[in-house]
Amino acid sequence: MKTSFHTLLALLAVAVLGGAASTASAKIKIAASLTDLASIASTVGGDQVEVFAIARATSDPHRVEVLPSYMVQVSRAQLYLKVGLGLDQWADGIIDGARSTKLQILDCGKEVTVLDKPAQVNASMGDVHPFGNPHYWLDPRNGAIVAKEIAGQLATMDPAHAAGYQARADAFGKDAEATLERGQKLVGTMPVKAIFTYHSSWVYLAHAYGLEIVATAEPVPGIPPTAKHLAELVQLARERKIPLLLQEPYFSEDAGKFLARETGLRVVKASPSCDGPEAGSYLKHFDSLVAQLVAPSGAAAN
């Protein structure tokens, strides 16, 4: 009986220690509205996190269907990364449906310098964002700001690895600056830096890389192009020698095809979001975008 008692104590000790080790090594599960935020979190979190994104790279980030499966996924997470600025209001439905008391929420846009904040908002302005343009992740410098915010949040949740989170966020900031400088040099080779965009997604990209958005295919945000507006764009394209239209993949191709036929401009179809939630995907996306922008005028549209 004595041996059995000691054996039982040993087994209990192993179980307790094993459970403690398992808890200590458990990864922080992070949900993000967009692949961009997820990729940044993957980079900052390293081996201590497990990250997934709700919206696909090719999805319209303004409109994501609130599905029960998303609620189940988020219910297992400890942290949710929101874009903020009114873009991903759909995330609130997912978060509420998750019914998790352990879930912490980080508004990733709270520290960025917001562009295009309207002085007033009325119905004639279309689907305008009253807090300013929410597509801030399309400036790699803002990605670095988000990385610092995520590092700070993770350090609060997991103090034992705080130094690692901060170090990776600092390294990410340097990589983001290098990515920007590399892209700026390439954009600098473009003979004409004035472009059209379909939607107002690209304001931060243009601001960061030295491009001028002359006009959008949408007459106002969220309103499809009209015949009158397209005729005005044709005239403008001819006057300014606009070389390209930068368009998101989830909008109709009709306007771009019309403008290309009438003016000879090139349509560049590209997602505002990176391919996936993996570490490195976010910054690689800028290299891909710039490569498409500076491609020869006779290159095939993407």
C-alpha positions, 0 to 999 in steps of 0.5 A, spaced: 500 500 500 505 504 501 508 503 494 501 504 491 500 511 495 507 514 493 506 512 486 499 515 486 502 521 488 508 521 483 502 520 478 498 526 480 505 530 480 506 529 473 499 530 471 499 537 475 506 539 472 504 537 465 497 541 465 501 547 467 506 546 462 501 545 457 497 551 459 504 555 459 505 553 452 498 554 449 498 559 443 494 565 444 488 564 438 487 571 435 482 572 430 482 578 425 477 582 420 482 582 415 488 578 412 492 584 413 491 585 420 492 577 421 499 577 417 501 583 422 499 579 428 502 572 425 509 576 425 509 580 431 506 574 435 511 568 432 510 561 435 506 564 441 500 565 437 495 562 432 492 567 427 486 566 422 482 572 418 475 572 417 474 576 410 478 573 404 483 577 400 478 578 395 472 579 399 469 586 399 471 588 406 465 593 407 460 587 406 462 580 410 456 576 411 455 574 418 456 566 419 455 562 425 461 558 423 465 565 424 462 566 431 464 559 433 471 560 430 471 567 434 468 564 440 475 560 441 479 566 440 482 570 446 483 576 441 480 580 436 483 585 431 478 590 428 480 595 422 475 600 426 473 607 423 467 604 421 469 599 416 468 592 419 461 593 423 459 586 421 465 584 426 460 586 431 455 581 429 460 576 429 463 578 436 456 578 439 454 571 436 461 568 439 458 570 446 465 569 449 467 573 456 474 572 455 475 575 448 479 582 448 478 586 442 483 591 439 481 597 435 487 597 430 486 604 427 486 608 433 493 610 433 494 611 425 493 618 422 486 618 418 486 621 411 480 624 408 476 625 414 469 629 412 467 635 415 460 633 415 456 627 412 450 627 408 446 622 403 449 626 397 456 623 399 454 616 398 457 611 402 462 615 405 466 614 412 464 619 417 471 617 421 475 618 415 478 613 410 478 606 413 483 603 408 489 605 412 493 598 412 495 600 405 501 604 407 506 600 410 508 605 415 501 604 418 502 597 418 508 598 423 503 602 428 499 596 428 504 592 429 506 596 435 499 596 438 498 588 437 505 587 441 503 592 446 496 588 447 500 581 447 505 583 452 499 585 457 496 578 455 502 574 456 507 578 460 512 572 459 513 573 452 513 581 452 520 582 450 519 577 444 513 581 441 516 588 442 523 585 438 519 583 433 514 589 432 521 593 432 523 589 426 517 589 423 517 597 423 524 597 419 522 592 414 516 596 413 520 602 412 525 598 407 519 596 403 516 603 402 523 606 400 523 600 395 517 601 392 517 609 392 523 608 388 520 604 383 514 608 383 518 614 381 520 611 375 513 612 372 513 617 367 505 619 369 504 618 376 496 620 376 491 615 376 484 613 376 481 608 382 475 604 382 473 606 389 477 610 394 480 604 397 487 606 395 488 613 398 493 611 403 497 607 398 497 613 393 499 618 399 505 613 401 508 612 394 507 619 391 501 617 386 495 622 385 488 619 384 485 624 379 478 621 380 474 614 382 470 610 377 465 611 382 462 618 382 461 617 390 463 612 394 458 606 393 455 608 387 456 604 381 459 609 375 454 612 371 454 614 363 455 621 364 461 620 369 464 615 365 464 620 359 467 625 364 473 620 366 474 619 358 475 626 357 479 627 363 484 621 362 485 624 355 487 631 358 491 628 363 494 622 359 492 617 365 495 611 364 491 606 368 485 604 373 487 601 379 481 596 381 479 592 386 477 584 384 470 585 387 467 590 383 464 590 376 469 590 370 464 594 365 467 601 367 474 599 366 473 595 360 470 601 357 475 606 359 480 602 356 477 601 350 476 609 349 482 611 352 487 606 352 489 606 359 491 599 363 486 596 368 490 593 374 486 589 378 488 588 385 486 586 392 487 591 397 488 586 402 494 581 402 493 573 400 493 570 407 494 571 414 501 568 414 507 572 417 510 576 411 504 576 407 502 583 408 509 586 406 510 582 400 503 585 398 506 591 397 511 589 392 506 585 388 502 592 388 508 596 386 510 591 380 503 591 377 503 599 377 510 600 374 509 594 369 510 597 362 503 600 359 503 594 354 503 589 359 497 585 360 492 587 366 491 583 372 
